[in-house]
Amino acid sequence: MSASVADEMHTLLTSAFAPTRLAIINDSAQHSGHMGDDGSGESHFTIEIEAHAFSDMNRLARQRAVIAALGDIVGRRVHAVAIKAGVPAE
């Protein structure tokens, strides 16, 4: 059985940022039948991540770093990702 997209994202983000907190929430059911819903059940996600690696980055830089770490997942395999990236105790 292959890993879910959420599992792949978890692995990539853990490797890239060593987060102190990471939650990957599958929001796909809320978008069923809407644009971008491919029927896979893995089209829309929210990522909540806290890592010390973000300490010298502004909000946009953090989001770009997360998207870069996910490689081809965003835009190719997943339609939409909401990102909440911060530093621990921020």
FENCORUR-V241777 format. One record per residue. N is the residue number from 1. PHI is phi in whole degrees, -180 to 180 (NA if undefined). Layout:
<<N & PHI> <N & PHI>>
This chain:
<<1 & NA> <2 & -80> <3 & -70> <4 & -73> <5 & -59> <6 & -60> <7 & -64> <8 & -62> <9 & -62> <10 & -59> <11 & -62> <12 & -63> <13 & -71> <14 & -65> <15 & -66> <16 & -76> <17 & -124> <18 & 45> <19 & -66> <20 & -84> <21 & -149> <22 & -147> <23 & -129> <24 & -118> <25 & -108> <26 & -84> <27 & -98> <28 & -58> <29 & -60> <30 & -71> <31 & -115> <32 & -56> <33 & 83> <34 & -92> <35 & -57> <36 & 92> <37 & -80> <38 & -96> <39 & 84> <40 & -79> <41 & 80> <42 & -137> <43 & -112> <44 & -136> <45 & -138> <46 & -116> <47 & -115> <48 & -115> <49 & -138> <50 & -124> <51 & -155> <52 & -64> <53 & -61> <54 & -89> <55 & -60> <56 & -102> <57 & -116> <58 & -82> <59 & -57> <60 & -65> <61 & -63> <62 & -63> <63 & -63> <64 & -63> <65 & -64> <66 & -64> <67 & -62> <68 & -62> <69 & -66> <70 & -83> <71 & 60> <72 & -85> <73 & -64> <74 & -77> <75 & 91> <76 & -109> <77 & -107> <78 & -125> <79 & -74> <80 & -147> <81 & -135> <82 & -96> <83 & -120> <84 & -120> <85 & -114> <86 & -149> <87 & -105> <88 & -52> <89 & 64> <90 & -88>>
